[in-house]
Amino acid sequence: MKENRFIHNREEIWRSYENALDQYERTRKLQTSTSVEEFVDLYRAVSHDLTVARTRHYGANLITRLNTLVLRGHNLVYFSRTGWLENIFRFYTNTFPREVRKHKKWVLTSLFLFTLPWLAVSYCISQSDTFIYTVMDRSTVASFEQMYDPNSPLREIVREEPLTRIQAFGRYIQNNTSIGLVVFVSGIGFGLLTIFVLLVNSVFLGSVFAHLTVIGFGSTLYPFTIGHGALELTAIVIAGAAGLRLAGALYFPGTLGRQTALRQGIREAMTLAAGFFTMFILAAFIEAFWSPLSLPPPIVKYVVGGILWILVISYFLFAGRSEISRLAG
């Protein structure tokens, strides 16, 4: 596309963005017609246009203009007069859930890859008593059965000691984040390993849940897992989405070129990574300090777990949509 035509097609967006910037710098508020999300979308659009202009070697005047606009917007979007604490707060209340919604096609793809094998293997196990042994060996199956058998003596050993709980917390963080890291980073390898790890974990977890349910151990399995499951399982799906986002930049670079698209993909995927690593840590905390407790009756754990699922889903659907923020106020 010729430079003049490019400017003609994008000029209206640049002016809307510049007007919003000017308004905010004068009044410390956005225009009443511009929401925070709309401004962030404009900022991303101008940033993309700057990348395109540089890639196509457009004139220095155009690149300088766009670069100036991006720098002004960057200072507004990512920096706060009140310091790093507000930036962290804004990341978790606005940026992270907004980025998850922005990449919903990758999130839904990851969700599909994670849930379909789970459902398929669950059906197979429900139809055959021996199918579980095609997924894992007998010793592994026996260890899970012993762990969740309501009549097992091990059920009486409750990890009440603080040191034991802390050790478990560290182990859960290591296990969870290692899975998330592999799923995420593997996206650079065209996403093949990302898909493989998602499928393997789906089949493994689905097999364990289905088998223990079929043999009647659900009464111990579900009260233990429902609390941390909302955060842990959702984090796995988001990790998969981050990996697929990286792979998408390699498969579908568009007009940017593969290297430029990959750099942009890494920046966006890192935002998702910061969020899902935090979710893994929170899930590990719940798994170590709440899930193994024997005192609360199962109904209490089901209620708490249900509330956590509602909160997680609501967070990603609605958080960051409000205009009540530093930009609007």
Disulfide bonds with the S-S distance in Angstrom:
none
